[in-house]
Amino acid sequence: INFPIDILHSIIGMINQDYKEDDYESFLLFLTIVIIILYFE
């Protein structure tokens, strides 16, 4: 599955508006899990 980088950046940009810096590590962990799920789908 090829996931467009532009879409990924758009999602990150949207979420970053709602996230504080303290939650950034949690977001990276969540994003990593999502990518792994998409990769192995």
Gaussian input, Z-matrix of N, CA and C with variables (Angstrom, degrees):
# hf/3-21g

backbone

0 1
 N
 C     1     B1
 C     2     B2     1     A1
 N     3     B3     2     A2     1     D1
 C     4     B4     3     A3     2     D2
 C     5     B5     4     A4     3     D3
 N     6     B6     5     A5     4     D4
 C     7     B7     6     A6     5     D5
 C     8     B8     7     A7     6     D6
 N     9     B9     8     A8     7     D7
 C    10    B10     9     A9     8     D8
 C    11    B11    10    A10     9     D9
 N    12    B12    11    A11    10    D10
 C    13    B13    12    A12    11    D11
 C    14    B14    13    A13    12    D12
 N    15    B15    14    A14    13    D13
 C    16    B16    15    A15    14    D14
 C    17    B17    16    A16    15    D15
 N    18    B18    17    A17    16    D16
 C    19    B19    18    A18    17    D17
 C    20    B20    19    A19    18    D18
 N    21    B21    20    A20    19    D19
 C    22    B22    21    A21    20    D20
 C    23    B23    22    A22    21    D21
 N    24    B24    23    A23    22    D22
 C    25    B25    24    A24    23    D23
 C    26    B26    25    A25    24    D24
 N    27    B27    26    A26    25    D25
 C    28    B28    27    A27    26    D26
 C    29    B29    28    A28    27    D27
 N    30    B30    29    A29    28    D28
 C    31    B31    30    A30    29    D29
 C    32    B32    31    A31    30    D30
 N    33    B33    32    A32    31    D31
 C    34    B34    33    A33    32    D32
 C    35    B35    34    A34    33    D33
 N    36    B36    35    A35    34    D34
 C    37    B37    36    A36    35    D35
 C    38    B38    37    A37    36    D36
 N    39    B39    38    A38    37    D37
 C    40    B40    39    A39    38    D38
 C    41    B41    40    A40    39    D39
 N    42    B42    41    A41    40    D40
 C    43    B43    42    A42    41    D41
 C    44    B44    43    A43    42    D42
 N    45    B45    44    A44    43    D43
 C    46    B46    45    A45    44    D44
 C    47    B47    46    A46    45    D45
 N    48    B48    47    A47    46    D46
 C    49    B49    48    A48    47    D47
 C    50    B50    49    A49    48    D48
 N    51    B51    50    A50    49    D49
 C    52    B52    51    A51    50    D50
 C    53    B53    52    A52    51    D51
 N    54    B54    53    A53    52    D52
 C    55    B55    54    A54    53    D53
 C    56    B56    55    A55    54    D54
 N    57    B57    56    A56    55    D55
 C    58    B58    57    A57    56    D56
 C    59    B59    58    A58    57    D57
 N    60    B60    59    A59    58    D58
 C    61    B61    60    A60    59    D59
 C    62    B62    61    A61    60    D60
 N    63    B63    62    A62    61    D61
 C    64    B64    63    A63    62    D62
 C    65    B65    64    A64    63    D63
 N    66    B66    65    A65    64    D64
 C    67    B67    66    A66    65    D65
 C    68    B68    67    A67    66    D66
 N    69    B69    68    A68    67    D67
 C    70    B70    69    A69    68    D68
 C    71    B71    70    A70    69    D69
 N    72    B72    71    A71    70    D70
 C    73    B73    72    A72    71    D71
 C    74    B74    73    A73    72    D72
 N    75    B75    74    A74    73    D73
 C    76    B76    75    A75    74    D74
 C    77    B77    76    A76    75    D75
 N    78    B78    77    A77    76    D76
 C    79    B79    78    A78    77    D77
 C    80    B80    79    A79    78    D78
 N    81    B81    80    A80    79    D79
 C    82    B82    81    A81    80    D80
 C    83    B83    82    A82    81    D81
 N    84    B84    83    A83    82    D82
 C    85    B85    84    A84    83    D83
 C    86    B86    85    A85    84    D84
 N    87    B87    86    A86    85    D85
 C    88    B88    87    A87    86    D86
 C    89    B89    88    A88    87    D87
 N    90    B90    89    A89    88    D88
 C    91    B91    90    A90    89    D89
 C    92    B92    91    A91    90    D90
 N    93    B93    92    A92    91    D91
 C    94    B94    93    A93    92    D92
 C    95    B95    94    A94    93    D93
 N    96    B96    95    A95    94    D94
 C    97    B97    96    A96    95    D95
 C    98    B98    97    A97    96    D96
 N    99    B99    98    A98    97    D97
 C   100   B100    99    A99    98    D98
 C   101   B101   100   A100    99    D99
 N   102   B102   101   A101   100   D100
 C   103   B103   102   A102   101   D101
 C   104   B104   103   A103   102   D102
 N   105   B105   104   A104   103   D103
 C   106   B106   105   A105   104   D104
 C   107   B107   106   A106   105   D105
 N   108   B108   107   A107   106   D106
 C   109   B109   108   A108   107   D107
 C   110   B110   109   A109   108   D108
 N   111   B111   110   A110   109   D109
 C   112   B112   111   A111   110   D110
 C   113   B113   112   A112   111   D111
 N   114   B114   113   A113   112   D112
 C   115   B115   114   A114   113   D113
 C   116   B116   115   A115   114   D114
 N   117   B117   116   A116   115   D115
 C   118   B118   117   A117   116   D116
 C   119   B119   118   A118   117   D117
 N   120   B120   119   A119   118   D118
 C   121   B121   120   A120   119   D119
 C   122   B122   121   A121   120   D120

   B1=1.4750
   B2=1.5273
   B3=1.3150
   B4=1.4662
   B5=1.5255
   B6=1.3215
   B7=1.4632
   B8=1.5205
   B9=1.3405
   B10=1.4703
   B11=1.5251
   B12=1.3236
   B13=1.4615
   B14=1.5304
   B15=1.3383
   B16=1.4660
   B17=1.5259
   B18=1.3356
   B19=1.4624
   B20=1.5200
   B21=1.3379
   B22=1.4654
   B23=1.5246
   B24=1.3244
   B25=1.4651
   B26=1.5211
   B27=1.3320
   B28=1.4607
   B29=1.5207
   B30=1.3392
   B31=1.4613
   B32=1.5260
   B33=1.3354
   B34=1.4666
   B35=1.5267
   B36=1.3397
   B37=1.4559
   B38=1.5133
   B39=1.3384
   B40=1.4629
   B41=1.5226
   B42=1.3430
   B43=1.4661
   B44=1.5288
   B45=1.3338
   B46=1.4652
   B47=1.5256
   B48=1.3306
   B49=1.4624
   B50=1.5206
   B51=1.3408
   B52=1.4612
   B53=1.5250
   B54=1.3357
   B55=1.4651
   B56=1.5249
   B57=1.3280
   B58=1.4601
   B59=1.5238
   B60=1.2981
   B61=1.4616
   B62=1.5306
   B63=1.3404
   B64=1.4580
   B65=1.5206
   B66=1.3344
   B67=1.4577
   B68=1.5195
   B69=1.3323
   B70=1.4611
   B71=1.5304
   B72=1.3350
   B73=1.4600
   B74=1.5223
   B75=1.3151
   B76=1.4613
   B77=1.5202
   B78=1.3363
   B79=1.4632
   B80=1.5195
   B81=1.3194
   B82=1.4618
   B83=1.5257
   B84=1.3246
   B85=1.4582
   B86=1.5269
   B87=1.3334
   B88=1.4646
   B89=1.5255
   B90=1.3229
   B91=1.4641
   B92=1.5221
   B93=1.3362
   B94=1.4604
   B95=1.5202
   B96=1.3398
   B97=1.4684
   B98=1.5239
   B99=1.3336
   B100=1.4657
   B101=1.5286
   B102=1.3309
   B103=1.4641
   B104=1.5265
   B105=1.3258
   B106=1.4679
   B107=1.5239
   B108=1.3291
   B109=1.4696
   B110=1.5265
   B111=1.3330
   B112=1.4617
   B113=1.5224
   B114=1.3273
   B115=1.4563
   B116=1.5296
   B117=1.3258
   B118=1.4647
   B119=1.5236
   B120=1.3202
   B121=1.4750
   B122=1.5202
   A1=108.85
   A2=116.87
   A3=120.48
   A4=109.14
   A5=116.30
   A6=120.74
   A7=108.74
   A8=116.77
   A9=120.95
   A10=112.34
   A11=115.39
   A12=120.91
   A13=110.68
   A14=116.62
   A15=119.58
   A16=111.03
   A17=116.29
   A18=120.17
   A19=109.36
   A20=115.23
   A21=120.04
   A22=110.20
   A23=116.76
   A24=120.92
   A25=110.78
   A26=116.94
   A27=120.71
   A28=110.30
   A29=116.08
   A30=120.49
   A31=110.04
   A32=116.05
   A33=120.33
   A34=109.94
   A35=116.46
   A36=120.44
   A37=112.02
   A38=116.19
   A39=120.67
   A40=110.70
   A41=115.71
   A42=119.83
   A43=110.69
   A44=116.80
   A45=120.27
   A46=111.78
   A47=117.07
   A48=120.14
   A49=110.47
   A50=116.53
   A51=120.83
   A52=112.35
   A53=116.23
   A54=120.24
   A55=111.42
   A56=114.55
   A57=119.75
   A58=108.32
   A59=117.20
   A60=120.63
   A61=111.41
   A62=116.44
   A63=120.39
   A64=111.28
   A65=116.51
   A66=121.24
   A67=111.78
   A68=117.04
   A69=120.56
   A70=111.68
   A71=116.74
   A72=119.48
   A73=110.37
   A74=117.00
   A75=121.05
   A76=110.33
   A77=116.16
   A78=120.70
   A79=110.53
   A80=117.26
   A81=120.64
   A82=110.36
   A83=116.82
   A84=120.73
   A85=110.28
   A86=115.82
   A87=121.19
   A88=110.46
   A89=116.15
   A90=121.09
   A91=110.46
   A92=116.62
   A93=120.83
   A94=111.08
   A95=116.05
   A96=120.52
   A97=110.47
   A98=116.48
   A99=120.80
   A100=110.68
   A101=116.63
   A102=120.74
   A103=110.51
   A104=116.17
   A105=119.74
   A106=110.30
   A107=117.03
   A108=121.08
   A109=110.31
   A110=116.81
   A111=120.63
   A112=110.92
   A113=116.44
   A114=121.20
   A115=111.41
   A116=115.41
   A117=119.43
   A118=112.74
   A119=117.37
   A120=120.55
   A121=111.11
   D1=118.80
   D2=177.90
   D3=-92.41
   D4=113.05
   D5=-178.62
   D6=-98.61
   D7=116.21
   D8=-176.67
   D9=-56.31
   D10=129.80
   D11=-178.84
   D12=-63.91
   D13=-35.25
   D14=-179.03
   D15=-61.87
   D16=-40.53
   D17=179.05
   D18=-65.53
   D19=-42.19
   D20=179.78
   D21=-60.24
   D22=-44.44
   D23=179.47
   D24=-64.57
   D25=-37.38
   D26=178.96
   D27=-64.36
   D28=-43.09
   D29=178.89
   D30=-63.24
   D31=-45.22
   D32=179.76
   D33=-60.39
   D34=-43.70
   D35=179.82
   D36=-61.28
   D37=-42.31
   D38=-179.81
   D39=-65.03
   D40=-44.76
   D41=-177.33
   D42=-69.92
   D43=-37.09
   D44=-178.75
   D45=-60.83
   D46=-26.87
   D47=178.70
   D48=-67.41
   D49=-29.14
   D50=-176.71
   D51=-97.50
   D52=-13.27
   D53=-176.39
   D54=-98.50
   D55=145.10
   D56=172.45
   D57=-91.76
   D58=164.11
   D59=-178.88
   D60=-60.32
   D61=-29.85
   D62=-179.12
   D63=-65.00
   D64=-25.70
   D65=-177.02
   D66=-93.98
   D67=2.16
   D68=-172.65
   D69=-64.90
   D70=-40.94
   D71=179.63
   D72=-65.35
   D73=-38.97
   D74=177.96
   D75=-64.07
   D76=-38.26
   D77=178.89
   D78=-66.50
   D79=-41.14
   D80=178.87
   D81=-62.63
   D82=-39.85
   D83=178.01
   D84=-63.88
   D85=-44.49
   D86=178.21
   D87=-61.50
   D88=-45.01
   D89=-179.14
   D90=-62.72
   D91=-40.89
   D92=178.49
   D93=-60.77
   D94=-42.98
   D95=179.10
   D96=-62.54
   D97=-43.72
   D98=179.68
   D99=-60.76
   D100=-44.70
   D101=-179.67
   D102=-62.59
   D103=-42.12
   D104=179.10
   D105=-62.26
   D106=-43.71
   D107=179.04
   D108=-61.04
   D109=-46.03
   D110=179.63
   D111=-63.90
   D112=-37.17
   D113=-176.51
   D114=-67.16
   D115=-40.82
   D116=-176.20
   D117=-91.59
   D118=0.97
   D119=-177.65
   D120=-65.85

